[in-house]
Each structure stands twice: as C-alpha cells, then as structure tokens.
Amino acid sequence: MYSVCVSRSCELIGLARSMWYYHTQKDDTDVIDALSRLAEELPTRGFEVYYKRLRREGHKWNRKRVLRVYRKMGLKLRRKHKKRLPSREKNPLDVPTMINEVWSMDFMADVLSDGRKVRVFNVMDDCNREALAMDVGLNYPARKVVETLGNLEEEIGLPKTIRCDNGPEFISKTLAEWCKRKRVELRFIQPGKPMQNGYMERLNRFYREDVLDAYWFNDLHQIRTLTEKWREDYNTKHPHSALGDMPPKEYKDRFGEEFFPETDIINQKLLNLELS
C-alpha cells in the first residue's frame, strides 16, 4: 500500500481536480417551509395531498425531491394532534358588584378505595364566593353539567356570565346550545392559565385540603356526605378577607335587597298594576 497525491490520481483517471473537491449543496429550506405549513394546516393528510397542493401552488420541485424532504422531516410517521381550540382572550378577574352576575365552574378529580375515579363539579358565585353546587359522580358529561345548572336556575336563577376552562364538557355543543338558549355568556380562560379563574382555584384548594386529601373514601355516599357538610360550613362560617372577614352567606345577607335593585323595580311595577 502506498499513497498517491490527489493531483496525480486525477491525472491518471482523467478526472478534473474540481470534481474531486466538489460537494453537492442542496438547499431545501423552501421545501421544508412549504411542507411544514401544509403539515400544520392539514395534519391528517399525507404526502400525495401535500405534493399535489405544492404543484398547484406553482412550485416546480419534482416528486423525488419533495418525497426525500418529506421523509427526512419524519412526516410519514403517524402523528397525534390535540383538538384545536379557538383563540381565547385574556379577561381580567374583576369582582362582580352583583349576585348572579358572574359564576365560575370547574372539575376536580379523586379516586375511591377500589380505584374508581370520582369527579366533583363545582359552581360558585364570584361576587360573594359562595359555593352554589358541588356535585359528585363517577362520570360527569356535559348533559349532567346542564342538569346541574338547570337545578340552580330553578333555585336562584342564572348569571349573565359563566367563567370556565377549556375542558371537554365545557366546550361541548350541548352546553353551548343551552347557554345560547338561556342567554348566558360562556367566558373561557386561556389554556394553561388557571389563575384566570382564581376564585374557583382558591375554593378547589380549600376543598382538596379539607376533604379529598384528608379522607379515604369507600363509596360515593361518603364523599357526597362530607362534601355537602363542608360546603355548608364554607358558605356559613369560612371568613373571606376580601369580604371583610365575613362568610359568603353573611356577606350576601348583610346587603340584602341591595343586590337585587332590578327585582325591586319589577315587583313595584307588578304591585302598581294590581292596585290599578
């Protein structure tokens, strides 16, 4: 074995030295950008659709080149895609000035001793922080959410706005259609921003510390009993610093009819009609 310089080797085989040092430089940036855009817009399509769309857009890249880049990008692999949500606007967490003006709702989860999962559906009034409902079930579809809100409507009426996250029960058509029929605005927080629903998060924390993390439940009856007992104590005895260290019920009763000026006007009109 002996070595031969590059110039001598090229001379012997009749090859130009520039060909020896040449390296192909393929710039596939435009192809990558185009395929990335299509993969974002049409995540469930494949190469054939992407290639035909690129040709219709006027790109002259041949099939072999586009396929090579497509495979290099790993787009041929099956991809899982989350359900796309419409953009959510950031809404300030203001304190409502009226009862039944803004409600918040959220779900919590726990497990029974036999491993079955439990869900707790919480609804609260943002004005006086009252826990309006805390319903427990093994599953809680949108239909049951509407049923709970319907029960609250019969007891105390409905708010103008309900704040919630982007859970599957809350973005369902069932709840959206019900709210539209009842003229209730659904106000969604931004994904990954739980503190935009801060009043409810505070309620959830107290409930988890006092009940869910404090006891070991064997059945739904136990958790429902303790939950209702806790809700009654929270509404009648828990002091809120934002309410002048008053519990929700006392704060509501202290202002009495000041929370319902529109109701007074309506009642007065009805009384005048009866007298006339």
Backbone as CSV, one residue per row, in Angstrom:
resi,resn,N_x,N_y,N_z,CA_x,CA_y,CA_z,C_x,C_y,C_z
1,MET,0.836,-1.190,0.000,0.000,0.000,0.000,0.879,1.251,0.000
2,TYR,0.572,2.173,-0.894,1.279,3.442,-0.908,0.282,4.521,-1.304
3,SER,0.559,5.739,-0.899,-0.358,6.842,-1.143,0.036,7.595,-2.389
4,VAL,-0.965,8.173,-3.047,-0.762,8.985,-4.245,-1.480,10.298,-4.023
5,CYS,-0.846,11.369,-4.405,-1.472,12.670,-4.195,-2.718,12.811,-5.063
6,VAL,-3.547,13.762,-4.700,-4.819,13.954,-5.394,-4.607,14.350,-6.844
7,SER,-3.690,15.257,-7.086,-3.465,15.729,-8.459,-3.005,14.588,-9.379
8,ARG,-2.106,13.708,-8.865,-1.618,12.585,-9.661,-2.734,11.589,-9.927
9,SER,-3.554,11.336,-8.915,-4.663,10.386,-9.063,-5.656,10.878,-10.097
10,CYS,-6.014,12.179,-10.043,-6.970,12.729,-11.000,-6.406,12.690,-12.424
11,GLU,-5.094,12.913,-12.521,-4.468,12.885,-13.839,-4.506,11.485,-14.439
12,LEU,-4.296,10.459,-13.604,-4.284,9.084,-14.090,-5.642,8.631,-14.581
13,ILE,-6.718,9.058,-13.908,-8.058,8.593,-14.294,-8.793,9.607,-15.155
14,GLY,-8.133,10.729,-15.462,-8.745,11.732,-16.333,-9.876,12.497,-15.684
15,LEU,-9.757,12.756,-14.388,-10.797,13.475,-13.654,-10.298,14.849,-13.243
16,ALA,-11.091,15.858,-13.467,-10.714,17.214,-13.075,-10.637,17.311,-11.556
17,ARG,-9.655,18.061,-11.068,-9.500,18.190,-9.612,-10.707,18.873,-8.976
18,SER,-11.376,19.748,-9.706,-12.561,20.426,-9.154,-13.686,19.430,-8.858
19,MET,-13.744,18.354,-9.667,-14.767,17.329,-9.432,-14.461,16.552,-8.152
20,TRP,-13.198,16.380,-7.842,-12.803,15.657,-6.626,-13.233,16.423,-5.366
21,TYR,-13.049,17.736,-5.413,-13.364,18.543,-4.233,-14.823,19.012,-4.171
22,TYR,-15.587,18.711,-5.193,-16.967,19.225,-5.246,-17.883,18.468,-4.271
23,HIS,-18.668,19.227,-3.546,-19.689,18.643,-2.667,-21.038,19.294,-2.992
24,THR,-22.026,18.458,-3.169,-23.349,18.993,-3.506,-23.882,19.826,-2.332
25,GLN,-24.493,20.916,-2.649,-25.085,21.801,-1.654,-26.570,21.953,-1.968
26,LYS,-27.367,21.172,-1.278,-28.801,21.184,-1.500,-29.476,22.069,-0.458
27,ASP,-30.112,23.088,-0.929,-30.843,23.994,-0.044,-32.333,23.672,-0.153
28,ASP,-32.816,22.943,0.830,-34.222,22.531,0.835,-35.072,23.382,1.769
29,THR,-34.594,24.570,2.084,-35.313,25.416,3.040,-36.729,25.712,2.583
30,ASP,-36.872,26.058,1.297,-38.204,26.399,0.777,-39.142,25.193,0.823
31,VAL,-38.608,24.016,0.500,-39.435,22.803,0.527,-39.849,22.482,1.959
32,ILE,-38.913,22.627,2.891,-39.206,22.361,4.296,-40.280,23.313,4.818
33,ASP,-40.148,24.587,4.474,-41.137,25.569,4.926,-42.523,25.260,4.355
34,ALA,-42.558,24.879,3.091,-43.849,24.584,2.457,-44.492,23.343,3.072
35,LEU,-43.703,22.294,3.308,-44.240,21.077,3.905,-44.657,21.305,5.359
36,SER,-43.891,22.118,6.082,-44.251,22.427,7.467,-45.586,23.161,7.528
37,ARG,-45.793,24.070,6.597,-47.056,24.809,6.555,-48.227,23.876,6.281
38,LEU,-48.057,22.969,5.327,-49.130,22.033,4.998,-49.385,21.062,6.144
39,ALA,-48.317,20.629,6.815,-48.483,19.707,7.943,-49.234,20.367,9.089
40,GLU,-49.052,21.695,9.232,-49.759,22.428,10.281,-51.219,22.635,9.909
41,GLU,-51.468,22.961,8.646,-52.834,23.235,8.203,-53.643,21.955,8.001
42,LEU,-52.983,20.897,7.513,-53.672,19.627,7.197,-52.931,18.470,7.855
43,PRO,-53.024,18.360,9.176,-52.216,17.356,9.883,-52.608,15.910,9.599
44,THR,-53.805,15.677,9.082,-54.250,14.299,8.848,-54.015,13.833,7.419
45,ARG,-53.467,14.698,6.553,-53.207,14.315,5.168,-51.825,13.679,5.032
46,GLY,-51.545,13.173,3.839,-50.281,12.506,3.586,-49.508,13.151,2.458
47,PHE,-48.475,12.451,2.006,-47.568,13.008,1.006,-48.270,13.340,-0.303
48,GLU,-49.146,12.452,-0.771,-49.793,12.668,-2.062,-50.562,13.985,-2.093
49,VAL,-51.290,14.257,-1.039,-52.052,15.507,-0.989,-51.116,16.704,-0.925
50,TYR,-50.072,16.602,-0.102,-49.124,17.703,0.019,-48.460,18.003,-1.325
51,TYR,-48.010,16.944,-2.018,-47.293,17.140,-3.282,-48.198,17.768,-4.338
52,LYS,-49.432,17.290,-4.434,-50.366,17.841,-5.423,-50.698,19.298,-5.119
53,ARG,-50.801,19.629,-3.843,-51.073,21.025,-3.478,-49.887,21.924,-3.834
54,LEU,-48.682,21.418,-3.590,-47.491,22.213,-3.923,-47.392,22.456,-5.427
55,ARG,-47.736,21.457,-6.221,-47.697,21.631,-7.663,-48.753,22.626,-8.127
56,ARG,-49.928,22.573,-7.490,-50.997,23.506,-7.861,-50.659,24.929,-7.437
57,GLU,-49.815,25.054,-6.401,-49.393,26.381,-5.966,-48.322,26.975,-6.877
58,GLY,-47.840,26.160,-7.811,-46.875,26.675,-8.782,-45.434,26.271,-8.529
59,HIS,-45.164,25.468,-7.525,-43.797,25.025,-7.245,-43.369,23.965,-8.270
60,LYS,-42.137,24.024,-8.732,-41.638,23.128,-9.769,-40.787,21.988,-9.213
61,TRP,-40.776,21.811,-7.905,-39.972,20.738,-7.330,-40.497,19.391,-7.813
62,ASN,-39.565,18.494,-8.185,-40.022,17.188,-8.660,-40.412,16.284,-7.489
63,ARG,-41.048,15.211,-7.825,-41.617,14.313,-6.814,-40.546,13.712,-5.919
64,LYS,-39.397,13.303,-6.519,-38.342,12.653,-5.742,-37.780,13.591,-4.683
65,ARG,-37.617,14.867,-5.054,-37.060,15.822,-4.100,-38.031,16.066,-2.939
66,VAL,-39.289,16.286,-3.255,-40.274,16.544,-2.205,-40.426,15.322,-1.300
67,LEU,-40.408,14.130,-1.878,-40.539,12.913,-1.080,-39.336,12.731,-0.161
68,ARG,-38.138,13.049,-0.675,-36.939,12.926,0.156,-37.018,13.852,1.375
69,VAL,-37.418,15.096,1.154,-37.538,16.042,2.266,-38.664,15.632,3.208
70,TYR,-39.747,15.135,2.625,-40.901,14.686,3.430,-40.482,13.587,4.408
71,ARG,-39.705,12.637,3.915,-39.247,11.534,4.773,-38.203,12.007,5.773
72,LYS,-37.340,12.923,5.351,-36.309,13.451,6.245,-36.939,14.203,7.425
73,MET,-38.053,14.851,7.180,-38.747,15.586,8.231,-39.550,14.676,9.161
74,GLY,-39.657,13.401,8.796,-40.394,12.473,9.642,-41.897,12.628,9.548
75,LEU,-42.367,13.240,8.478,-43.812,13.461,8.348,-44.571,12.191,7.990
76,LYS,-43.834,11.167,7.547,-44.522,9.922,7.216,-44.962,9.174,8.467
77,LEU,-44.433,9.562,9.629,-44.818,8.913,10.869,-46.214,9.361,11.266
78,ARG,-46.964,8.479,11.899,-48.304,8.810,12.358,-48.178,9.782,13.525
79,ARG,-48.899,10.892,13.447,-48.808,11.929,14.455,-50.135,12.072,15.179
80,LYS,-50.049,12.313,16.477,-51.233,12.587,17.267,-51.378,14.098,17.412
81,HIS,-52.567,14.580,17.216,-52.801,16.016,17.264,-53.914,16.320,18.244
82,LYS,-53.669,17.317,19.072,-54.685,17.740,20.012,-55.790,18.486,19.262
83,LYS,-56.972,18.433,19.849,-58.084,19.163,19.272,-57.809,20.657,19.349
84,ARG,-57.959,21.320,18.234,-57.645,22.740,18.187,-58.743,23.558,18.846
85,LEU,-58.333,24.531,19.623,-59.264,25.421,20.296,-59.178,26.805,19.660
86,PRO,-60.290,27.503,19.596,-60.217,28.888,19.128,-59.416,29.725,20.110
87,SER,-58.840,30.796,19.631,-58.031,31.649,20.499,-58.893,32.231,21.612
88,ARG,-58.340,32.245,22.820,-59.064,32.769,23.979,-58.463,34.109,24.377
89,GLU,-59.320,35.059,24.632,-58.866,36.371,25.063,-58.653,36.388,26.572
90,LYS,-57.668,37.155,27.012,-57.415,37.308,28.432,-58.422,38.294,29.024
91,ASN,-59.207,37.801,29.984,-60.209,38.644,30.626,-59.788,38.931,32.063
92,PRO,-59.879,40.169,32.502,-59.491,40.498,33.883,-60.397,39.809,34.885
93,LEU,-59.811,39.389,36.007,-60.581,38.714,37.052,-61.153,39.772,37.992
94,ASP,-62.159,40.483,37.513,-62.781,41.531,38.308,-63.768,40.943,39.303
95,VAL,-64.015,41.685,40.370,-65.008,41.276,41.360,-66.372,41.800,40.924
96,PRO,-67.334,40.932,40.673,-68.671,41.399,40.283,-69.305,42.213,41.410
97,THR,-70.120,43.162,41.046,-70.797,44.011,42.035,-72.183,43.509,42.373
98,MET,-72.633,42.456,41.697,-73.977,41.934,41.905,-73.940,40.418,42.056
99,ILE,-74.832,39.916,42.888,-75.038,38.477,42.970,-75.630,37.996,41.646
100,ASN,-75.260,36.783,41.240,-75.752,36.188,39.984,-75.315,36.987,38.754
101,GLU,-74.180,37.645,38.859,-73.639,38.347,37.692,-72.624,37.481,36.967
102,VAL,-71.670,36.904,37.707,-70.657,36.021,37.127,-70.494,34.799,38.019
103,TRP,-70.609,33.625,37.409,-70.323,32.370,38.111,-69.026,31.788,37.555
104,SER,-68.402,30.946,38.362,-67.254,30.160,37.910,-67.571,28.685,38.103
105,MET,-67.056,27.845,37.227,-67.256,26.407,37.383,-66.002,25.659,36.962
106,ASP,-65.806,24.496,37.591,-64.598,23.718,37.339,-64.827,22.296,37.826
107,PHE,-63.954,21.379,37.392,-63.997,19.984,37.816,-62.787,19.665,38.687
108,MET,-62.996,18.758,39.628,-61.912,18.178,40.407,-61.998,16.658,40.302
109,ALA,-60.901,15.982,40.607,-60.859,14.527,40.460,-60.238,13.875,41.678
110,ASP,-60.688,12.656,41.965,-60.125,11.851,43.048,-60.440,10.390,42.746
111,VAL,-59.999,9.471,43.619,-60.285,8.045,43.426,-60.832,7.451,44.710
112,LEU,-61.698,6.446,44.562,-62.205,5.710,45.710,-61.199,4.631,46.101
113,SER,-61.468,3.962,47.199,-60.545,2.934,47.696,-60.430,1.753,46.742
114,ASP,-61.468,1.545,45.903,-61.422,0.432,44.957,-60.831,0.833,43.613
115,GLY,-60.320,2.064,43.521,-59.658,2.510,42.298,-60.546,3.245,41.320
116,ARG,-61.841,3.306,41.571,-62.734,4.018,40.656,-62.505,5.525,40.750
117,LYS,-62.523,6.171,39.601,-62.293,7.605,39.559,-63.588,8.358,39.892
118,VAL,-63.414,9.460,40.598,-64.538,10.302,41.002,-64.303,11.708,40.493
119,ARG,-65.372,12.353,40.043,-65.290,13.742,39.592,-66.245,14.600,40.426
120,VAL,-65.783,15.798,40.745,-66.584,16.749,41.522,-66.767,18.005,40.681
121,PHE,-68.014,18.372,40.423,-68.341,19.544,39.632,-68.698,20.694,40.571
122,ASN,-67.874,21.738,40.561,-68.057,22.875,41.465,-68.547,24.106,40.708
123,VAL,-69.505,24.797,41.319,-70.018,26.056,40.783,-70.037,27.072,41.916
124,MET,-69.522,28.281,41.666,-69.514,29.303,42.692,-69.898,30.658,42.107
125,ASP,-70.402,31.526,42.985,-70.717,32.901,42.618,-69.505,33.763,42.923
126,ASP,-68.973,34.442,41.921,-67.755,35.226,42.106,-67.961,36.435,43.005
127,CYS,-69.189,36.909,43.148,-69.433,38.116,43.930,-69.191,37.873,45.415
128,ASN,-69.837,36.854,45.974,-69.692,36.588,47.409,-68.971,35.273,47.691
129,ARG,-68.369,34.666,46.654,-67.564,33.435,46.774,-68.373,32.253,47.326
130,GLU,-69.658,32.259,47.129,-70.497,31.177,47.645,-70.403,29.949,46.756
131,ALA,-70.205,28.787,47.368,-70.203,27.526,46.631,-71.648,27.125,46.365
132,LEU,-72.106,27.340,45.154,-73.507,27.105,44.811,-73.812,25.624,44.640
133,ALA,-72.865,24.879,44.104,-73.072,23.442,43.879,-71.738,22.734,43.916
134,MET,-71.750,21.530,44.494,-70.584,20.659,44.499,-71.099,19.240,44.315
135,ASP,-71.292,18.852,43.063,-71.906,17.567,42.727,-70.839,16.523,42.458
136,VAL,-71.062,15.320,42.982,-70.090,14.227,42.896,-70.657,13.108,42.034
137,GLY,-69.833,12.541,41.164,-70.250,11.419,40.334,-69.060,10.675,39.780
138,LEU,-69.314,9.430,39.331,-68.242,8.645,38.729,-67.873,9.206,37.356
139,ASN,-68.856,9.743,36.653,-68.604,10.461,35.407,-69.524,11.664,35.367
140,TYR,-69.128,12.659,34.607,-69.902,13.901,34.604,-69.873,14.505,33.204
141,PRO,-70.695,13.980,32.292,-70.712,14.516,30.924,-71.390,15.879,30.866
142,ALA,-71.379,16.471,29.685,-71.971,17.801,29.500,-73.455,17.804,29.836
143,ARG,-74.113,16.685,29.595,-75.544,16.601,29.899,-75.808,16.825,31.379
144,LYS,-74.950,16.275,32.240,-75.131,16.462,33.683,-74.734,17.875,34.120
145,VAL,-73.791,18.488,33.414,-73.449,19.881,33.696,-74.673,20.760,33.475
146,VAL,-75.348,20.544,32.345,-76.560,21.306,32.038,-77.648,21.023,33.071
147,GLU,-77.742,19.781,33.511,-78.746,19.426,34.519,-78.491,20.152,35.836
148,THR,-77.233,20.216,36.264,-76.892,20.933,37.495,-77.194,22.419,37.371
149,LEU,-76.826,23.019,36.250,-77.105,24.437,36.038,-78.610,24.693,35.967
150,GLY,-79.350,23.730,35.420,-80.795,23.866,35.380,-81.411,23.853,36.765
151,ASN,-80.868,23.008,37.652,-81.359,22.975,39.034,-81.068,24.301,39.748
152,LEU,-79.896,24.865,39.496,-79.565,26.158,40.097,-80.470,27.263,39.548
153,GLU,-80.841,27.146,38.288,-81.741,28.137,37.698,-83.081,28.156,38.429
154,GLU,-83.584,26.984,38.765,-84.856,26.904,39.477,-84.751,27.463,40.885
155,GLU,-83.578,27.313,41.506,-83.416,27.760,42.890,-83.107,29.254,42.990
156,ILE,-82.139,29.735,42.203,-81.674,31.117,42.392,-81.579,31.905,41.091
157,GLY,-81.914,31.296,39.963,-81.779,31.985,38.689,-80.431,31.718,38.037
158,LEU,-80.159,32.400,36.942,-78.925,32.211,36.192,-78.122,33.511,36.114
159,PRO,-76.816,33.404,35.956,-75.977,34.610,35.844,-75.940,35.128,34.413
160,LYS,-75.322,36.265,34.237,-75.098,36.789,32.900,-73.918,36.079,32.230
161,THR,-72.932,35.686,33.053,-71.694,35.107,32.526,-71.262,33.941,33.391
162,ILE,-70.718,32.895,32.748,-70.116,31.771,33.464,-68.687,31.620,32.974
163,ARG,-67.730,31.651,33.915,-66.316,31.508,33.579,-65.896,30.057,33.775
164,CYS,-65.117,29.509,32.840,-64.685,28.113,32.939,-63.427,27.914,32.107
165,ASP,-62.825,26.728,32.245,-61.652,26.403,31.440,-62.105,25.749,30.130
166,ASN,-61.169,25.092,29.448,-61.467,24.525,28.139,-61.635,23.008,28.189
167,GLY,-62.202,22.499,29.286,-62.454,21.072,29.408,-63.468,20.591,28.386
168,PRO,-63.457,19.298,28.060,-64.357,18.775,27.013,-65.837,18.984,27.323
169,GLU,-66.207,18.961,28.604,-67.618,19.175,28.951,-68.030,20.624,28.717
170,PHE,-67.087,21.550,28.896,-67.404,22.968,28.791,-67.396,23.478,27.350
171,ILE,-66.622,22.845,26.465,-66.586,23.275,25.067,-67.534,22.452,24.205
172,SER,-68.371,21.639,24.827,-69.287,20.777,24.088,-70.431,21.582,23.476
173,LYS,-71.028,21.024,22.432,-72.175,21.655,21.791,-73.380,21.667,22.725
174,THR,-73.484,20.637,23.570,-74.619,20.559,24.489,-74.684,21.771,25.392
175,LEU,-73.554,22.115,26.020,-73.526,23.269,26.917,-73.636,24.572,26.135
176,ALA,-72.987,24.648,24.973,-73.026,25.881,24.181,-74.450,26.210,23.736
177,GLU,-75.170,25.209,23.294,-76.546,25.429,22.851,-77.449,25.811,24.013
178,TRP,-77.221,25.184,25.181,-78.035,25.510,26.358,-77.793,26.956,26.788
179,CYS,-76.536,27.367,26.822,-76.215,28.743,27.214,-76.770,29.752,26.216
180,LYS,-76.718,29.409,24.953,-77.270,30.311,23.939,-78.773,30.455,24.119
181,ARG,-79.432,29.358,24.433,-80.881,29.398,24.638,-81.249,30.192,25.885
182,LYS,-80.388,30.101,26.913,-80.654,30.805,28.170,-80.037,32.204,28.198
183,ARG,-79.346,32.582,27.108,-78.699,33.897,27.008,-77.668,34.102,28.119
184,VAL,-76.862,33.083,28.312,-75.761,33.128,29.271,-74.452,33.091,28.497
185,GLU,-73.559,34.024,28.783,-72.267,34.078,28.101,-71.288,33.087,28.737
186,LEU,-70.655,32.266,27.905,-69.588,31.381,28.365,-68.260,32.102,28.145
187,ARG,-67.535,32.350,29.214,-66.259,33.057,29.129,-65.140,32.069,29.446
188,PHE,-64.363,31.704,28.439,-63.302,30.715,28.594,-61.986,31.392,28.955
189,ILE,-61.264,30.781,29.883,-59.937,31.275,30.211,-58.953,30.764,29.172
190,GLN,-57.762,31.335,29.136,-56.744,30.889,28.201,-56.145,29.558,28.668
191,PRO,-55.860,28.632,27.756,-55.276,27.347,28.139,-53.977,27.533,28.919
192,GLY,-53.827,26.772,29.986,-52.621,26.856,30.800,-52.567,28.048,31.716
193,LYS,-53.692,28.757,31.895,-53.748,29.936,32.759,-54.850,29.755,33.815
194,PRO,-54.680,28.806,34.742,-55.756,28.541,35.720,-56.063,29.723,36.622
195,MET,-55.088,30.622,36.840,-55.343,31.741,37.741,-56.264,32.787,37.129
196,GLN,-56.582,32.650,35.853,-57.624,33.496,35.281,-58.995,33.090,35.814
197,ASN,-59.034,31.948,36.480,-60.234,31.516,37.196,-59.858,31.370,38.677
198,GLY,-59.222,32.415,39.200,-58.586,32.346,40.513,-59.538,32.115,41.668
199,TYR,-60.755,32.668,41.629,-61.696,32.469,42.738,-62.035,30.989,42.891
200,MET,-62.262,30.329,41.759,-62.579,28.908,41.807,-61.368,28.083,42.230
201,GLU,-60.180,28.466,41.792,-58.978,27.728,42.169,-58.757,27.793,43.682
202,ARG,-59.092,28.905,44.281,-58.950,29.031,45.735,-59.945,28.117,46.441
203,LEU,-61.161,28.080,45.965,-62.164,27.165,46.527,-61.705,25.722,46.386
204,ASN,-61.203,25.363,45.216,-60.738,23.995,44.984,-59.615,23.609,45.950
205,ARG,-58.708,24.559,46.203,-57.582,24.249,47.096,-58.063,23.951,48.509
206,PHE,-58.972,24.765,49.032,-59.505,24.528,50.376,-60.248,23.189,50.441
207,TYR,-61.034,22.917,49.414,-61.821,21.677,49.396,-60.915,20.446,49.326
208,ARG,-59.865,20.530,48.518,-58.961,19.380,48.418,-58.214,19.146,49.729
209,GLU,-57.758,20.224,50.370,-57.032,20.075,51.622,-57.933,19.542,52.738
210,ASP,-59.177,20.019,52.787,-60.061,19.676,53.905,-60.793,18.357,53.713
211,VAL,-61.024,17.964,52.449,-61.858,16.775,52.214,-61.124,15.716,51.394
212,LEU,-60.791,16.020,50.153,-60.260,14.987,49.255,-58.946,14.403,49.751
213,ASP,-58.048,15.262,50.265,-56.757,14.763,50.737,-56.799,14.323,52.203
214,ALA,-57.895,14.583,52.884,-57.960,14.286,54.316,-58.641,12.957,54.615
215,TYR,-59.391,12.409,53.652,-60.155,11.187,53.912,-59.921,10.164,52.806
216,TRP,-60.208,8.908,53.190,-60.131,7.784,52.257,-61.551,7.277,52.053
217,PHE,-62.080,7.407,50.840,-63.490,7.130,50.578,-63.688,5.738,49.998
218,ASN,-64.723,5.065,50.521,-65.068,3.740,50.014,-66.181,3.772,48.980
219,ASP,-67.059,4.770,49.045,-68.160,4.869,48.088,-68.558,6.332,47.904
220,LEU,-69.475,6.550,46.965,-69.908,7.911,46.646,-70.703,8.547,47.783
221,HIS,-71.419,7.712,48.545,-72.226,8.264,49.644,-71.341,8.993,50.657
222,GLN,-70.194,8.419,50.975,-69.296,9.039,51.946,-68.791,10.391,51.451
223,ILE,-68.338,10.431,50.210,-67.773,11.681,49.699,-68.863,12.729,49.511
224,ARG,-70.067,12.302,49.137,-71.164,13.266,48.985,-71.571,13.852,50.327
225,THR,-71.615,13.019,51.362,-71.997,13.495,52.693,-70.995,14.507,53.222
226,LEU,-69.701,14.166,53.149,-68.669,15.071,53.646,-68.579,16.343,52.801
227,THR,-68.813,16.207,51.496,-68.758,17.377,50.616,-69.864,18.363,50.948
228,GLU,-71.071,17.863,51.148,-72.190,18.762,51.468,-71.992,19.417,52.830
229,LYS,-71.463,18.646,53.777,-71.180,19.210,55.097,-70.119,20.309,54.990
230,TRP,-69.093,20.059,54.185,-68.030,21.055,54.011,-68.567,22.294,53.306
231,ARG,-69.411,22.109,52.295,-69.970,23.244,51.558,-70.803,24.135,52.467
232,GLU,-71.596,23.538,53.334,-72.413,24.316,54.255,-71.531,25.105,55.219
233,ASP,-70.471,24.478,55.721,-69.550,25.169,56.629,-68.820,26.294,55.902
234,TYR,-68.412,26.046,54.665,-67.682,27.054,53.890,-68.558,28.274,53.628
235,ASN,-69.816,28.039,53.307,-70.715,29.142,52.970,-71.175,29.936,54.190
236,THR,-71.186,29.309,55.350,-71.754,29.982,56.526,-70.717,30.375,57.583
237,LYS,-69.501,29.798,57.524,-68.541,30.056,58.592,-67.160,30.482,58.113
238,HIS,-66.813,30.184,56.866,-65.448,30.478,56.407,-65.278,31.979,56.183
239,PRO,-64.342,32.639,56.894,-64.143,34.087,56.722,-63.281,34.384,55.496
240,HIS,-63.763,35.284,54.660,-63.017,35.723,53.486,-62.454,37.113,53.741
241,SER,-61.168,37.272,53.591,-60.562,38.585,53.805,-61.089,39.606,52.805
242,ALA,-61.376,39.146,51.565,-61.888,40.057,50.547,-63.318,40.506,50.841
243,LEU,-64.003,39.786,51.746,-65.379,40.130,52.109,-65.446,40.754,53.497
244,GLY,-64.334,41.295,53.961,-64.325,41.863,55.301,-64.378,40.800,56.374
245,ASP,-63.750,39.645,56.107,-63.711,38.506,57.032,-65.097,37.947,57.309
246,MET,-66.011,38.120,56.368,-67.342,37.540,56.505,-67.466,36.301,55.630
247,PRO,-68.249,35.310,56.031,-68.527,34.172,55.163,-69.482,34.578,54.047
248,PRO,-69.553,33.791,52.989,-70.375,34.167,51.822,-71.839,34.458,52.155
249,LYS,-72.464,33.608,52.958,-73.888,33.796,53.264,-74.112,35.097,54.033
250,GLU,-73.259,35.374,55.004,-73.415,36.594,55.801,-73.186,37.825,54.947
251,TYR,-72.203,37.755,54.056,-71.941,38.889,53.168,-73.148,39.167,52.282
252,LYS,-73.766,38.108,51.798,-74.948,38.259,50.949,-76.136,38.812,51.733
253,ASP,-76.353,38.299,52.940,-77.493,38.734,53.749,-77.319,40.159,54.265
254,ARG,-76.070,40.570,54.481,-75.839,41.894,55.053,-76.320,43.005,54.117
255,PHE,-76.122,42.791,52.820,-76.539,43.805,51.864,-77.981,43.616,51.411
256,GLY,-78.530,42.444,51.682,-79.945,42.194,51.440,-80.376,42.542,50.033
257,GLU,-81.394,43.337,49.933,-82.003,43.645,48.647,-81.163,44.579,47.790
258,GLU,-80.049,45.100,48.342,-79.197,45.957,47.532,-78.593,45.199,46.358
259,PHE,-78.554,43.860,46.487,-78.025,43.063,45.410,-79.019,42.925,44.259
260,PHE,-80.295,43.236,44.506,-81.321,42.967,43.512,-82.164,44.207,43.228
261,PRO,-81.594,45.321,42.800,-82.383,46.515,42.533,-83.364,46.307,41.393
262,GLU,-82.986,45.527,40.387,-83.890,45.302,39.268,-85.121,44.524,39.722
263,THR,-84.910,43.593,40.660,-86.034,42.823,41.174,-87.016,43.730,41.898
264,ASP,-86.511,44.695,42.662,-87.392,45.629,43.368,-88.233,46.428,42.397
265,ILE,-87.626,46.869,41.312,-88.353,47.665,40.333,-89.466,46.848,39.698
266,ILE,-89.158,45.616,39.341,-90.160,44.746,38.730,-91.306,44.479,39.692
267,ASN,-90.971,44.175,40.970,-92.019,43.909,41.953,-92.904,45.129,42.165
268,GLN,-92.298,46.314,42.157,-93.073,47.541,42.360,-94.033,47.773,41.195
269,LYS,-93.576,47.506,39.965,-94.441,47.650,38.800,-95.611,46.681,38.850
270,LEU,-95.330,45.428,39.262,-96.410,44.456,39.377,-97.416,44.871,40.436
271,LEU,-96.920,45.415,41.543,-97.819,45.871,42.602,-98.691,47.019,42.110
272,ASN,-98.116,47.941,41.353,-98.888,49.056,40.824,-99.969,48.594,39.869
273,LEU,-99.649,47.565,39.065,-100.647,47.022,38.145,-101.797,46.373,38.886
274,GLU,-101.462,45.653,39.971,-102.528,45.016,40.763,-103.426,46.059,41.419
275,LEU,-102.812,47.146,41.934,-103.610,48.192,42.603,-104.485,48.952,41.611
276,SER,-103.971,49.082,40.375,-104.752,49.812,39.371,-105.860,48.942,38.800
